[in-house]
Amino acid sequence: MAASQKTASQQAKDANVVTAITSKPGKNAYRLEIDEFIQDNAVTNLFLLGLDAMYKNSLSNKDGSPNWWSYYSLSGIHGLPRENWAGIKQDRNSGYCHHGMDTFPTWHRPYMYQFEQAVYNNMVAIAQSYTDQTWQKTYLDACDRFRLPYWDVCMPRNKTSDGATAKVIAAKGNIWRWGFPKVLKTKNVFVRFPNSPDQLTSMANPLYQFSFPSSTEVKTAGDSRSQINWQDAGLGWVQLQDGRWKFDASRFRTDYTARTPTVASKGESDYVFLEEAIQLQTQVMATNIWHMLNPAEIGLNQLTGRSVKINQAKPWTVFASHAATSDEFAAQSLESWHDNIHNLVGSGKGKAGAMSDPSVAAFEPVFWLHHNNIDRLFAIFQALYPDKYVTPGQAKRDAMDENGNPMVLGADQLYPFRETADGACYTSIEAAVRDWKGTGFAVPGVADLNQGGRDQVAVYLRDTYYWATDAAEPPKTLIWPKDLSHVEALTGKSKTSAKPVTVSIKAMSMEAGKPTLVARSLPVAQKQAVHDIAIDASISIASVQKVMNALPSGASLPIAHEAPAKMRTWNINLRVKKYAFNGSFNVHFFIGPVDEDKSERFITRMNEVGFSGIFASKPGSGCTNCTKNKDMVYEDTVPLTSKLTEYLASSPGAGTFLPDGRTIQSLEVDQVVPFLKANLTWRVVDTSGAMLHGVEQSGLEIKVTDRLFTPPSAAEPLGTYEASEVHSEITAGKVGGFGG
């Protein structure tokens, strides 16, 4: 790449066209998890400078025209201020939102391409500005390695349980391994500026927060730019005792984004609180990934009475959207999992963060890393279920376009992501959107997958997530947590003369025509071929057996002539009106007493077994899609099994969280049903932690189910679930209960 030559990506940007970054012949670039991504000091340096440049780009160009590729403009596509991006009309009259629709995953995919393209273009321009030819070449080469990183909440960040109390360790085991990535919570980072590349200079970390432009800045950008009207967001609305709503701007920050903000932190990010929330919630998040993607999950077809594999039988809509359907296999969806992470990061103590409100969430820097991970999970789903996708020509829920015509989901344009300079936008069914291999994720890889290849993806899922569902030791094949001691941006110490950093990633490889899961070691400071090393996946089987052996004899069912033993698992299934509470809200589940005076701490209570985060815009925020679907019913699942094992009489710390120390002897129905009937309860709060009223009118419906699970084996690397049984007596008679 010549120093002044425009890339294809830059040329596309000039025409407001969205395009994926393509690798050069013989070179591969991957979308990596953020802790792997920052192992490459040169790419990290440019990424931070490129993102910072997007922040500082004015809202208008030098000629006075709107700068539609600034951070403010790109983030605004997701919600407020409801501008027509680059003059492209907003879908269904107002807003580009596809939440709650079958096209939720497909609309966000070109959105990730667009943001990746914008950052990349800034990185190239910065690399070209280094006058020293050696440094310029270093950074132009780094541009070729760049792809947008993602954040996987289930990856361990800590090697020890330092800081955990003995009570927490006894009850939660290794759960304190999880946490928020260090590079996202570091206020200042060290970079090599073009005018002083030989030294590392401190600057504000663009991944830490985004500062909203002032009203003066927006006004000076011209009449074509809009200012955010914060009363259209749901963050500042508080419910009064009589059920009415009042706007209170002090409940959030309008000057910059904040994560799990607290009153004590004056509304700024409270990372102690966020760390604790992640440590206590990730086990549930990992279990739901497992359920959402598991090819061996079994259900019973109510019409035929035959057992079927759920994820192969259920329709696309159940995977793609959090909207409840009448489908018998409705359960965990990609969108509801996505929603929970939004509210996990955005729910504070007495304050609410931007991440918890769809209308302003995209201004939060972690939004892009989170949604890139959603795109990755979508890609894995596509690799496992290649025939599942948006159905061309099928309209859903009488959805109408901006002209009042029925929407034809797969063939509908995904506004405002323009594919060509003449104004046509991408659709879900075009190869550029549907082809998951083009996204460039290290997993599941870049090879065409036959059934054998899909089996390898299943092995990857087992090795990556199964350990986290029961807080066991991570398998050695995971290669986590990452060593960050050589990351210049974090340490401020030069590593240019140190041993080249090796980025270890996992991908699919085709060797002699056989799909194989491999570990790829890429020396990023040298031009060398990528080496493939076969992964030994047996360690996760040992982890499974370790967990089974730790259970009391009554907690598993040895079935004659079958091995290994079957285990009974438990889940909470939830349905509620999405727009019941004037914006986003959380439903928290508990075993035992609930201290309502400390509702803002529900998400970190030790007897909280999980939560469902309903990610919803405020009614009347200007989003046509949200208004049209105002009666939408939201669906989610909260796994119970891992929490119930803490109450087994044989578990360390059993009975700690109930006043009389009561426990159960096994996970069987005769033990769990009366236990949950007496002790399972739930509360509904907004994302500032305030209790909400009017739950009776919210359509809340909660039921508890159980099903048998056969742990992973050589024949079934993900294990198998059997059909669920509903226990309506557990929640009957309670507000929001099922069957009574």
Secondary structure, DSSP 8 states (H G I E B T S, - for coil): --TT---HHHHHHHTT--------TT----B-BHHHHTTSHHHHHHHHHHHHHHHHS-SB-TTS-B-TTSHHHHHHTTSTT---GGG---GGGS----TTSTTHHHHHHHHHHHHHHHHHHHHHHHHHT--SHHHHHHHHHHHHH----B--TTS---SS-TT--HHHHHHHTTGGG----HHHH-SEEEE--TT-TTS-EEEE-TTT--B---HHHHHHT-TT-----GGGSSTTEEE-TTS-EEE-GGGS-SSB--SS-BTTTTTS--HHHHHHHHHHHHHHHHHHHHHHH-TTBEEE-TTT--EEEHHHHS-HHHHH--B--S-TT----HHHHHHHHHHHHHB-BBSB-GGG-TTTGGGSTHHHHHHHHHHHHHHHHHHH-TT----TT---TT-B-TTS-B--GGGSEEEEEESSTTS-EEETTSHHHH-GGGG-BTTT-SS---HHHHHHHHHHHIIIIIHHHTT----GGG--S---TT-HHHH----TTS---EEEEEEEEEETTEEEEEEEEEETTS----EEEE---THHHHHHHHHHHHS-GGGEE--TT-SS-EEEEEEEEEEEETTTTSS-EEEEEEES---GGGGGGGGG-TTEEEEEEE----TTSS-HHHHHTTT-EEEEEEE-HHHHGGGBTTSTTTTTTSTT---BS-SSHHHHHHHHHHHEEEEEEETTS-B-S-GGGTT-EEEEEEEEEE---SS-TT-EE---EE-GGGTTTSTTBS--
